[in-house]
Amino acid sequence: MIKLKQIFLFAALSAWLSGGGAIAQSLSSESTPYIPPMAAEGVDLRLNLTDGGEVVSVRITECDGCMPRQFLPAPNLEIVLEGEQVTARQASSANGRAGTVLYDGQTELAQVVIFYGP
């Protein structure tokens, strides 16, 4: 099961990187160097939403007994549930599942939230 999660995380990260302009930015000599996102993987991933369905924060507990980490969402936060990009409302039904948060290492804003299968 760990190998499957690692493969899924690699595939999701690869798709996210290839889909955005981050690689193109890193090749430009005038821009700042590209810094890949950091990842936090855990046993309990939760989205905190407003009544309107907007993500206020992302919380992940990396191990049983560990203190949870909390991230603010990036403006273009992507949410993946069982391999499909979904809305925050759709993903809130998966609160409590294992998952991964890809976040910017400098700002610590959550960029991608990945919930693993049931």
MMTF fields as JSON, N, C-alpha, C and O atoms, coordinates in Angstrom:
{
  "mmtfVersion": "1.0.0",
  "mmtfProducer": "UNKNOWN",
  "numBonds": 471,
  "numAtoms": 472,
  "numGroups": 118,
  "numChains": 1,
  "numModels": 1,
  "chainsPerModel": [1],
  "groupsPerChain": [118],
  "chainIdList": ["A"],
  "bondAtomList": [4, 2, 8, 6, 12, 10, 16, 14, 20, 18, 24, 22, 28, 26, 32, 30, 36, 34, 40, 38, 44, 42, 48, 46, 52, 50, 56, 54, 60, 58, 64, 62, 68, 66, 72, 70, 76, 74, 80, 78, 84, 82, 88, 86, 92, 90, 96, 94, 100, 98, 104, 102, 108, 106, 112, 110, 116, 114, 120, 118, 124, 122, 128, 126, 132, 130, 136, 134, 140, 138, 144, 142, 148, 146, 152, 150, 156, 154, 160, 158, 164, 162, 168, 166, 172, 170, 176, 174, 180, 178, 184, 182, 188, 186, 192, 190, 196, 194, 200, 198, 204, 202, 208, 206, 212, 210, 216, 214, 220, 218, 224, 222, 228, 226, 232, 230, 236, 234, 240, 238, 244, 242, 248, 246, 252, 250, 256, 254, 260, 258, 264, 262, 268, 266, 272, 270, 276, 274, 280, 278, 284, 282, 288, 286, 292, 290, 296, 294, 300, 298, 304, 302, 308, 306, 312, 310, 316, 314, 320, 318, 324, 322, 328, 326, 332, 330, 336, 334, 340, 338, 344, 342, 348, 346, 352, 350, 356, 354, 360, 358, 364, 362, 368, 366, 372, 370, 376, 374, 380, 378, 384, 382, 388, 386, 392, 390, 396, 394, 400, 398, 404, 402, 408, 406, 412, 410, 416, 414, 420, 418, 424, 422, 428, 426, 432, 430, 436, 434, 440, 438, 444, 442, 448, 446, 452, 450, 456, 454, 460, 458, 464, 462, 468, 466],
  "bondOrderList": [1, 1, 1, 1, 1, 1, 1, 1, 1, 1, 1, 1, 1, 1, 1, 1, 1, 1, 1, 1, 1, 1, 1, 1, 1, 1, 1, 1, 1, 1, 1, 1, 1, 1, 1, 1, 1, 1, 1, 1, 1, 1, 1, 1, 1, 1, 1, 1, 1, 1, 1, 1, 1, 1, 1, 1, 1, 1, 1, 1, 1, 1, 1, 1, 1, 1, 1, 1, 1, 1, 1, 1, 1, 1, 1, 1, 1, 1, 1, 1, 1, 1, 1, 1, 1, 1, 1, 1, 1, 1, 1, 1, 1, 1, 1, 1, 1, 1, 1, 1, 1, 1, 1, 1, 1, 1, 1, 1, 1, 1, 1, 1, 1, 1, 1, 1, 1],
  "groupList": [{"groupName": "MET", "atomNameList": ["N", "CA", "C", "O"], "elementList": ["N", "C", "C", "O"], "formalChargeList": [0, 0, 0, 0], "bondAtomList": [1, 0, 2, 1, 3, 2], "bondOrderList": [1, 1, 2], "singleLetterCode": "M", "chemCompType": "L-PEPTIDE LINKING"}, {"groupName": "ILE", "atomNameList": ["N", "CA", "C", "O"], "elementList": ["N", "C", "C", "O"], "formalChargeList": [0, 0, 0, 0], "bondAtomList": [1, 0, 2, 1, 3, 2], "bondOrderList": [1, 1, 2], "singleLetterCode": "I", "chemCompType": "L-PEPTIDE LINKING"}, {"groupName": "LYS", "atomNameList": ["N", "CA", "C", "O"], "elementList": ["N", "C", "C", "O"], "formalChargeList": [0, 0, 0, 0], "bondAtomList": [1, 0, 2, 1, 3, 2], "bondOrderList": [1, 1, 2], "singleLetterCode": "K", "chemCompType": "L-PEPTIDE LINKING"}, {"groupName": "LEU", "atomNameList": ["N", "CA", "C", "O"], "elementList": ["N", "C", "C", "O"], "formalChargeList": [0, 0, 0, 0], "bondAtomList": [1, 0, 2, 1, 3, 2], "bondOrderList": [1, 1, 2], "singleLetterCode": "L", "chemCompType": "L-PEPTIDE LINKING"}, {"groupName": "GLN", "atomNameList": ["N", "CA", "C", "O"], "elementList": ["N", "C", "C", "O"], "formalChargeList": [0, 0, 0, 0], "bondAtomList": [1, 0, 2, 1, 3, 2], "bondOrderList": [1, 1, 2], "singleLetterCode": "Q", "chemCompType": "L-PEPTIDE LINKING"}, {"groupName": "PHE", "atomNameList": ["N", "CA", "C", "O"], "elementList": ["N", "C", "C", "O"], "formalChargeList": [0, 0, 0, 0], "bondAtomList": [1, 0, 2, 1, 3, 2], "bondOrderList": [1, 1, 2], "singleLetterCode": "F", "chemCompType": "L-PEPTIDE LINKING"}, {"groupName": "ALA", "atomNameList": ["N", "CA", "C", "O"], "elementList": ["N", "C", "C", "O"], "formalChargeList": [0, 0, 0, 0], "bondAtomList": [1, 0, 2, 1, 3, 2], "bondOrderList": [1, 1, 2], "singleLetterCode": "A", "chemCompType": "L-PEPTIDE LINKING"}, {"groupName": "SER", "atomNameList": ["N", "CA", "C", "O"], "elementList": ["N", "C", "C", "O"], "formalChargeList": [0, 0, 0, 0], "bondAtomList": [1, 0, 2, 1, 3, 2], "bondOrderList": [1, 1, 2], "singleLetterCode": "S", "chemCompType": "L-PEPTIDE LINKING"}, {"groupName": "TRP", "atomNameList": ["N", "CA", "C", "O"], "elementList": ["N", "C", "C", "O"], "formalChargeList": [0, 0, 0, 0], "bondAtomList": [1, 0, 2, 1, 3, 2], "bondOrderList": [1, 1, 2], "singleLetterCode": "W", "chemCompType": "L-PEPTIDE LINKING"}, {"groupName": "GLY", "atomNameList": ["N", "CA", "C", "O"], "elementList": ["N", "C", "C", "O"], "formalChargeList": [0, 0, 0, 0], "bondAtomList": [1, 0, 2, 1, 3, 2], "bondOrderList": [1, 1, 2], "singleLetterCode": "G", "chemCompType": "PEPTIDE LINKING"}, {"groupName": "GLU", "atomNameList": ["N", "CA", "C", "O"], "elementList": ["N", "C", "C", "O"], "formalChargeList": [0, 0, 0, 0], "bondAtomList": [1, 0, 2, 1, 3, 2], "bondOrderList": [1, 1, 2], "singleLetterCode": "E", "chemCompType": "L-PEPTIDE LINKING"}, {"groupName": "THR", "atomNameList": ["N", "CA", "C", "O"], "elementList": ["N", "C", "C", "O"], "formalChargeList": [0, 0, 0, 0], "bondAtomList": [1, 0, 2, 1, 3, 2], "bondOrderList": [1, 1, 2], "singleLetterCode": "T", "chemCompType": "L-PEPTIDE LINKING"}, {"groupName": "PRO", "atomNameList": ["N", "CA", "C", "O"], "elementList": ["N", "C", "C", "O"], "formalChargeList": [0, 0, 0, 0], "bondAtomList": [1, 0, 2, 1, 3, 2], "bondOrderList": [1, 1, 2], "singleLetterCode": "P", "chemCompType": "L-PEPTIDE LINKING"}, {"groupName": "TYR", "atomNameList": ["N", "CA", "C", "O"], "elementList": ["N", "C", "C", "O"], "formalChargeList": [0, 0, 0, 0], "bondAtomList": [1, 0, 2, 1, 3, 2], "bondOrderList": [1, 1, 2], "singleLetterCode": "Y", "chemCompType": "L-PEPTIDE LINKING"}, {"groupName": "VAL", "atomNameList": ["N", "CA", "C", "O"], "elementList": ["N", "C", "C", "O"], "formalChargeList": [0, 0, 0, 0], "bondAtomList": [1, 0, 2, 1, 3, 2], "bondOrderList": [1, 1, 2], "singleLetterCode": "V", "chemCompType": "L-PEPTIDE LINKING"}, {"groupName": "ASP", "atomNameList": ["N", "CA", "C", "O"], "elementList": ["N", "C", "C", "O"], "formalChargeList": [0, 0, 0, 0], "bondAtomList": [1, 0, 2, 1, 3, 2], "bondOrderList": [1, 1, 2], "singleLetterCode": "D", "chemCompType": "L-PEPTIDE LINKING"}, {"groupName": "ARG", "atomNameList": ["N", "CA", "C", "O"], "elementList": ["N", "C", "C", "O"], "formalChargeList": [0, 0, 0, 0], "bondAtomList": [1, 0, 2, 1, 3, 2], "bondOrderList": [1, 1, 2], "singleLetterCode": "R", "chemCompType": "L-PEPTIDE LINKING"}, {"groupName": "ASN", "atomNameList": ["N", "CA", "C", "O"], "elementList": ["N", "C", "C", "O"], "formalChargeList": [0, 0, 0, 0], "bondAtomList": [1, 0, 2, 1, 3, 2], "bondOrderList": [1, 1, 2], "singleLetterCode": "N", "chemCompType": "L-PEPTIDE LINKING"}, {"groupName": "CYS", "atomNameList": ["N", "CA", "C", "O"], "elementList": ["N", "C", "C", "O"], "formalChargeList": [0, 0, 0, 0], "bondAtomList": [1, 0, 2, 1, 3, 2], "bondOrderList": [1, 1, 2], "singleLetterCode": "C", "chemCompType": "L-PEPTIDE LINKING"}],
  "groupTypeList": [0, 1, 2, 3, 2, 4, 1, 5, 3, 5, 6, 6, 3, 7, 6, 8, 3, 7, 9, 9, 9, 6, 1, 6, 4, 7, 3, 7, 7, 10, 7, 11, 12, 13, 1, 12, 12, 0, 6, 6, 10, 9, 14, 15, 3, 16, 3, 17, 3, 11, 15, 9, 9, 10, 14, 14, 7, 14, 16, 1, 11, 10, 18, 15, 9, 18, 0, 12, 16, 4, 5, 3, 12, 6, 12, 17, 3, 10, 1, 14, 3, 10, 9, 10, 4, 14, 11, 6, 16, 4, 6, 7, 7, 6, 17, 9, 16, 6, 9, 11, 14, 3, 13, 15, 9, 4, 11, 10, 3, 6, 4, 14, 14, 1, 5, 13, 9, 12],
  "groupIdList": [1, 2, 3, 4, 5, 6, 7, 8, 9, 10, 11, 12, 13, 14, 15, 16, 17, 18, 19, 20, 21, 22, 23, 24, 25, 26, 27, 28, 29, 30, 31, 32, 33, 34, 35, 36, 37, 38, 39, 40, 41, 42, 43, 44, 45, 46, 47, 48, 49, 50, 51, 52, 53, 54, 55, 56, 57, 58, 59, 60, 61, 62, 63, 64, 65, 66, 67, 68, 69, 70, 71, 72, 73, 74, 75, 76, 77, 78, 79, 80, 81, 82, 83, 84, 85, 86, 87, 88, 89, 90, 91, 92, 93, 94, 95, 96, 97, 98, 99, 100, 101, 102, 103, 104, 105, 106, 107, 108, 109, 110, 111, 112, 113, 114, 115, 116, 117, 118],
  "secStructList": [7, 2, 2, 2, 2, 2, 2, 2, 2, 2, 2, 2, 2, 2, 2, 2, 2, 2, 2, 1, 1, 2, 2, 2, 2, 2, 2, 7, 1, 1, 1, 7, 7, 7, 7, 7, 7, 3, 3, 3, 3, 3, 1, 3, 3, 3, 3, 3, 3, 7, 6, 6, 1, 7, 3, 3, 3, 3, 3, 3, 3, 7, 1, 6, 6, 7, 7, 7, 3, 3, 3, 3, 3, 3, 3, 3, 3, 3, 3, 3, 3, 6, 6, 3, 3, 7, 7, 2, 2, 2, 2, 4, 4, 4, 6, 6, 1, 7, 3, 3, 3, 3, 3, 7, 6, 6, 6, 7, 3, 3, 3, 3, 3, 3, 3, 7, 7, 7],
  "xCoordList": [0.826, 0.0, 0.868, 0.511, 1.999, 2.899, 3.419, 3.471, 3.806, 4.319, 3.268, 3.592, 1.993, 0.919, 0.775, 0.596, 0.853, 0.757, 1.924, 1.743, 3.124, 4.296, 4.153, 4.495, 3.65, 3.45, 2.402, 2.571, 1.304, 0.253, 0.765, 0.472, 1.525, 2.076, 3.005, 2.941, 3.871, 4.775, 3.986, 4.305, 2.965, 2.154, 1.421, 1.359, 0.866, 0.147, 1.093, 0.765, 2.257, 3.238, 3.725, 3.866, 3.982, 4.427, 3.374, 3.688, 2.116, 1.027, 0.868, 0.646, 0.983, 0.838, 1.955, 1.701, 3.185, 4.314, 4.236, 4.524, 3.853, 3.82, 2.64, 2.685, 1.584, 0.408, 0.551, -0.164, 1.435, 1.558, 2.723, 3.452, 2.892, 3.983, 5.249, 6.19, 5.295, 6.445, 7.734, 8.785, 7.664, 8.877, 9.372, 10.57, 8.446, 8.836, 9.484, 10.463, 8.924, 9.511, 10.918, 11.785, 11.162, 12.479, 13.537, 14.726, 13.112, 14.063, 14.413, 15.402, 13.629, 13.879, 15.059, 15.131, 15.981, 17.174, 16.875, 17.661, 15.742, 15.429, 14.588, 14.488, 13.984, 13.113, 13.911, 15.059, 13.263, 13.89, 13.921, 13.084, 14.849, 14.937, 13.696, 13.082, 13.341, 12.181, 12.499, 13.534, 11.614, 11.764, 10.58, 9.433, 10.84, 9.728, 8.963, 9.512, 7.696, 6.908, 7.407, 8.038, 7.116, 7.399, 6.152, 5.077, 6.287, 5.139, 5.034, 6.032, 3.799, 3.484, 2.477, 1.387, 2.841, 1.956, 1.475, 2.248, 0.2, -0.315, -1.47, -1.985, -1.857, -2.915, -4.287, -5.302, -4.338, -5.599, -5.504, -4.845, -6.171, -6.158, -7.554, -8.551, -7.616, -8.916, -8.889, -7.909, -9.992, -10.202, -11.16, -12.188, -10.843, -11.754, -12.364, -11.652, -13.699, -14.399, -15.288, -15.735, -15.537, -16.547, -17.911, -18.002, -18.958, -20.309, -20.502, -21.333, -19.734, -19.82, -18.983, -18.998, -18.257, -17.478, -16.053, -15.379, -15.575, -14.197, -13.276, -13.645, -12.085, -11.129, -10.489, -9.925, -10.59, -9.996, -8.613, -7.671, -8.509, -7.223, -7.23, -8.275, -6.021, -5.817, -5.034, -3.996, -5.531, -4.857, -4.498, -5.316, -3.269, -2.827, -2.081, -1.247, -2.409, -1.705, -0.848, -1.364, 0.47, 1.398, 1.542, 1.974, 1.192, 1.246, 0.285, -0.083, -0.116, -0.948, -0.175, 0.961, -0.793, -0.134, 0.653, 1.072, 0.865, 1.592, 0.67, -0.547, 1.257, 0.504, 0.176, 1.036, -1.044, -1.379, -0.657, -0.346, -0.402, 0.158, -0.978, -1.869, -0.939, -2.001, -1.392, -0.364, -2.051, -1.613, -2.758, -3.921, -2.425, -3.396, -3.406, -2.386, -4.542, -4.604, -4.002, -4.158, -3.317, -2.874, -4.115, -5.12, -4.066, -5.241, -5.739, -6.941, -4.865, -5.264, -5.163, -4.706, -5.588, -5.496, -6.199, -7.346, -5.478, -6.053, -6.322, -5.523, -7.475, -7.854, -8.104, -8.862, -7.449, -7.567, -8.135, -7.627, -9.193, -9.831, -9.913, -10.583, -9.231, -9.226, -8.829, -9.416, -7.828, -7.278, -8.01, -7.593, -9.077, -9.866, -9.786, -9.847, -9.65, -9.687, -11.138, -12.026, -11.377, -12.731, -12.8, -11.783, -14.023, -14.222, -13.983, -13.929, -13.846, -13.638, -14.835, -14.66, -16.036, -17.237, -17.235, -17.551, -16.878, -16.833, -15.786, -16.025, -14.644, -13.555, -13.816, -13.234, -14.677, -14.905, -15.495, -15.379, -16.123, -16.643, -15.511, -15.733, -14.311, -13.148, -12.344, -11.318, -12.798, -12.071, -11.806, -12.698, -10.578, -10.192, -9.412, -8.83, -9.391, -8.625, -7.148, -6.763, -6.334, -4.909, -4.747, -5.603, -3.647, -3.419, -2.104, -1.255, -1.962, -0.736, -1.089, -2.058, -0.295, -0.399, 0.91, 1.98, 0.833, 1.993, 1.921, 0.912, 3.005, 2.969, 4.243, 5.284, 4.144, 5.283, 6.195, 5.752, 7.458, 8.407, 8.709, 9.12, 8.512, 8.804, 7.592, 7.713, 6.425, 5.225, 4.43, 3.608, 4.676, 3.938, 2.447, 1.626, 2.096, 0.713, 0.472, 1.29, -0.654, -1.016, -1.355, -2.181, -0.719, -0.961, -1.81, -2.662, -1.579, -2.304, -2.626, -1.768, -3.863, -4.308, -4.736, -5.56, -4.174, -4.469, -5.016, -4.307, -6.288, -6.884, -6.717, -6.994, -6.256, -6.124, -7.485, -8.441, -7.552, -8.805, -9.447, -8.899, -10.613, -11.425, -10.774, -11.38],
  "yCoordList": [-1.188, 0.0, 1.248, 2.239, 1.226, 2.38, 2.656, 3.811, 1.602, 1.807, 2.464, 3.354, 2.034, 2.607, 4.091, 4.902, 4.456, 5.862, 6.66, 7.789, 6.077, 6.773, 6.984, 8.05, 5.979, 6.098, 7.156, 7.976, 7.137, 8.12, 9.528, 10.45, 9.7, 11.011, 11.495, 12.657, 10.605, 10.977, 11.371, 12.37, 10.597, 10.897, 12.225, 13.02, 12.461, 13.713, 14.906, 15.941, 14.76, 15.839, 16.102, 17.258, 15.048, 15.197, 15.89, 16.784, 15.479, 16.094, 17.559, 18.409, 17.845, 19.221, 20.093, 21.204, 19.597, 20.372, 20.567, 21.656, 19.535, 19.655, 20.492, 21.069, 20.564, 21.321, 22.812, 23.584, 23.243, 24.671, 25.301, 24.639, 26.591, 27.32, 27.327, 28.053, 26.534, 26.57, 26.169, 26.758, 25.178, 24.721, 25.807, 26.077, 26.414, 27.469, 28.619, 29.208, 28.934, 30.002, 29.651, 30.524, 28.405, 28.031, 28.116, 28.241, 28.049, 28.11, 29.537, 29.764, 30.483, 31.879, 32.384, 32.166, 33.06, 33.545, 34.752, 35.07, 35.44, 36.639, 36.36, 37.221, 35.189, 34.904, 34.261, 33.85, 34.194, 33.514, 32.017, 31.521, 31.308, 29.871, 29.137, 29.519, 28.087, 27.282, 26.464, 25.801, 26.52, 25.733, 24.769, 25.209, 23.469, 22.508, 22.543, 22.924, 22.146, 22.158, 21.13, 20.137, 21.388, 20.464, 19.603, 19.966, 18.477, 17.598, 17.201, 16.954, 17.148, 16.612, 15.494, 15.727, 14.275, 13.125, 12.709, 12.702, 12.36, 12.034, 11.063, 10.644, 10.721, 9.74, 10.394, 9.699, 11.722, 12.425, 13.788, 14.7, 13.91, 15.146, 15.754, 15.061, 17.045, 17.711, 19.09, 19.827, 19.422, 20.761, 21.483, 20.924, 22.706, 23.544, 24.543, 25.326, 24.509, 25.309, 26.365, 26.216, 27.432, 28.414, 27.835, 26.793, 28.512, 28.072, 28.118, 27.393, 28.97, 29.084, 28.052, 28.025, 27.206, 26.154, 26.532, 25.788, 27.684, 28.096, 27.489, 27.404, 27.069, 26.487, 27.603, 28.554, 27.464, 28.421, 27.94, 28.726, 26.622, 26.04, 24.55, 23.932, 24.003, 22.581, 22.058, 22.614, 20.989, 20.43, 18.974, 18.202, 18.616, 17.237, 16.772, 17.487, 15.557, 14.918, 13.834, 12.898, 13.96, 13.092, 11.704, 10.781, 11.532, 10.197, 10.168, 11.212, 8.963, 8.841, 9.393, 8.991, 10.308, 10.909, 12.171, 12.876, 12.474, 13.689, 14.902, 14.781, 16.054, 17.309, 17.618, 17.457, 18.057, 18.388, 19.643, 20.547, 19.668, 20.864, 21.534, 20.868, 22.844, 23.576, 24.499, 25.138, 24.552, 25.386, 26.278, 25.874, 27.477, 28.326, 27.928, 27.476, 28.089, 27.688, 28.74, 29.941, 28.276, 29.173, 29.594, 28.883, 30.732, 31.187, 30.176, 30.112, 29.406, 28.444, 27.006, 26.12, 26.775, 25.461, 24.405, 24.578, 23.3, 22.165, 21.057, 20.805, 20.392, 19.313, 18.065, 18.093, 16.96, 15.701, 14.654, 14.452, 13.996, 12.933, 11.699, 11.705, 10.635, 9.367, 9.567, 8.967, 10.413, 10.617, 11.636, 11.882, 12.231, 13.213, 14.575, 14.667, 15.633, 16.974, 17.3, 17.146, 17.752, 18.004, 19.357, 20.016, 19.758, 20.993, 20.717, 19.568, 21.781, 21.645, 20.969, 20.14, 21.312, 20.688, 19.184, 18.406, 18.773, 17.345, 16.643, 15.541, 17.268, 16.65, 16.629, 15.809, 17.512, 17.557, 16.249, 15.947, 15.475, 14.169, 13.194, 12.175, 13.494, 12.628, 13.062, 12.457, 14.1, 14.543, 13.366, 12.561, 13.27, 12.201, 11.087, 10.24, 11.077, 10.06, 10.422, 11.539, 9.462, 9.714, 10.559, 10.545, 11.289, 12.104, 12.845, 12.606, 13.746, 14.528, 15.98, 16.272, 16.879, 18.308, 18.715, 18.551, 19.243, 19.835, 21.33, 21.976, 21.874, 23.277, 23.985, 23.36, 25.285, 26.127, 26.21, 26.594, 25.855, 25.833, 27.198, 27.3, 28.256, 29.597, 30.217, 30.763, 30.142, 30.768, 29.82, 30.258, 28.526, 27.464, 27.496, 27.105, 27.96, 27.903, 26.561, 26.109, 25.929, 24.649, 24.901, 25.759, 24.156, 24.303, 23.17, 23.391, 21.956, 20.78, 19.929, 19.701, 19.466, 18.564, 17.269, 17.285, 16.158, 14.86, 13.933, 13.576, 13.544, 12.558, 11.19, 11.021, 10.196, 8.841, 8.163, 8.661, 7.021, 6.255, 5.913, 6.204, 5.292, 5.005, 4.152, 3.86],
  "zCoordList": [0.0, 0.0, 0.0, -0.637, 0.698, 0.73, -0.677, -1.101, -1.41, -2.766, -3.645, -4.431, -3.526, -4.312, -3.993, -4.901, -2.706, -2.316, -2.88, -3.337, -2.85, -3.382, -4.883, -5.396, -5.586, -7.034, -7.323, -8.225, -6.547, -6.749, -6.478, -7.238, -5.403, -5.068, -6.175, -6.576, -6.673, -7.756, -9.004, -9.649, -9.343, -10.524, -10.368, -11.305, -9.182, -8.945, -8.999, -9.579, -8.398, -8.412, -9.832, -10.232, -10.596, -11.981, -12.817, -13.603, -12.65, -13.416, -13.04, -13.902, -11.766, -11.313, -11.874, -12.339, -11.832, -12.341, -13.848, -14.345, -14.575, -16.032, -16.504, -17.59, -15.698, -16.102, -15.89, -16.528, -15.031, -14.724, -15.44, -16.178, -15.213, -15.842, -15.017, -15.339, -13.958, -13.052, -13.749, -13.498, -14.618, -15.302, -16.259, -16.342, -16.969, -17.894, -17.132, -17.591, -15.959, -15.159, -14.725, -14.684, -14.404, -13.909, -14.999, -14.705, -16.258, -17.354, -17.745, -18.442, -17.311, -17.63, -16.814, -15.604, -17.489, -16.791, -15.915, -15.022, -16.15, -15.394, -14.157, -13.283, -14.061, -12.925, -11.788, -11.952, -10.652, -9.528, -9.818, -10.571, -9.248, -9.524, -9.035, -8.039, -9.745, -9.379, -8.128, -8.051, -7.175, -5.956, -5.921, -5.84, -5.98, -5.996, -4.676, -3.642, -4.719, -3.488, -2.485, -2.846, -1.232, -0.146, 0.027, -0.452, 0.702, 0.911, 2.374, 3.052, 2.834, 4.157, 3.938, 3.414, 4.341, 4.173, 5.543, 6.501, 5.644, 6.963, 6.969, 5.932, 8.191, 8.412, 8.571, 8.533, 8.748, 8.951, 8.27, 8.768, 7.127, 6.338, 6.386, 6.184, 6.653, 6.772, 6.132, 6.24, 5.462, 4.929, 5.859, 6.243, 6.224, 6.998, 6.024, 5.394, 5.907, 4.908, 5.548, 6.686, 4.798, 5.185, 4.824, 4.175, 5.246, 4.876, 3.362, 2.814, 2.692, 1.234, 0.49, -0.741, 1.206, 0.567, 0.212, -0.5, 0.698, 0.445, 1.504, 2.675, 1.094, 2.033, 2.858, 2.317, 4.176, 5.104, 5.52, 5.63, 5.751, 6.131, 5.809, 5.607, 5.77, 5.528, 6.724, 7.082, 7.341, 8.508, 8.233, 7.735, 8.564, 8.373, 9.626, 10.181, 10.048, 11.154, 10.535, 9.924, 10.692, 9.975, 10.58, 9.891, 11.849, 12.458, 13.643, 14.181, 14.044, 15.235, 16.425, 16.677, 17.148, 18.304, 17.981, 18.899, 16.708, 16.31, 16.39, 16.256, 16.606, 16.555, 15.101, 14.235, 14.811, 13.428, 12.939, 13.714, 11.639, 10.985, 10.238, 9.71, 10.198, 9.524, 8.473, 8.702, 7.316, 6.209, 5.757, 5.782, 5.351, 4.677, 3.204, 2.684, 2.523, 1.114, 0.188, 0.409, -0.844, -1.915, -2.7, -2.682, -3.385, -4.137, -5.171, -5.431, -5.75, -6.789, -6.278, -7.0, -5.04, -4.412, -5.266, -5.676, -5.525, -6.244, -5.244, -4.343, -5.419, -4.515, -5.353, -6.323, -4.96, -5.686, -4.734, -3.631, -5.181, -4.406, -5.28, -6.313, -4.867, -5.599, -7.064, -7.964, -7.285, -8.613, -9.473, -10.605, -8.982, -9.73, -9.055, -7.829, -9.85, -9.28, -8.94, -9.779, -7.704, -7.22, -6.53, -6.317, -6.183, -5.425, -3.941, -3.504, -3.199, -1.758, -1.094, -0.202, -1.516, -0.944, -1.188, -0.288, -2.409, -2.715, -1.852, -1.36, -1.669, -0.919, 0.579, 1.289, 1.075, 2.523, 3.04, 4.228, 2.168, 2.593, 2.898, 3.552, 2.434, 2.668, 3.897, 4.205, 4.599, 5.796, 6.719, 6.985, 7.205, 8.104, 7.428, 8.106, 6.099, 5.373, 5.366, 5.71, 4.97, 4.763, 3.502, 2.618, 3.432, 2.246, 2.295, 3.153, 1.352, 1.199, 0.911, 0.209, 1.46, 1.161, 0.501, 1.088, -0.71, -1.363, -1.084, -1.367, -0.525, -0.13, -0.547, -0.751, -0.667, -1.014, 0.202, 1.284, 0.033, 1.138, 1.72, 2.876, 0.935, 1.434, 2.115, 3.212, 1.481, 2.044, 2.937, 3.741, 2.792, 3.48, 3.163, 3.993, 1.965, 1.51, 0.827, 0.026, 1.149, 0.527, -0.94, -1.251, -1.837, -3.268, -3.824, -4.684, -3.333, -3.776, -2.55, -1.697, -2.472, -1.41, -2.095, -3.009, -1.65, -2.271, -1.195, -0.254, -1.34, -0.455, -1.104, -2.292, -0.307, -0.815, -0.802, -0.208, -1.466, -1.588, -0.268, 0.795, -0.335, 0.854, 1.887, 2.917]
}
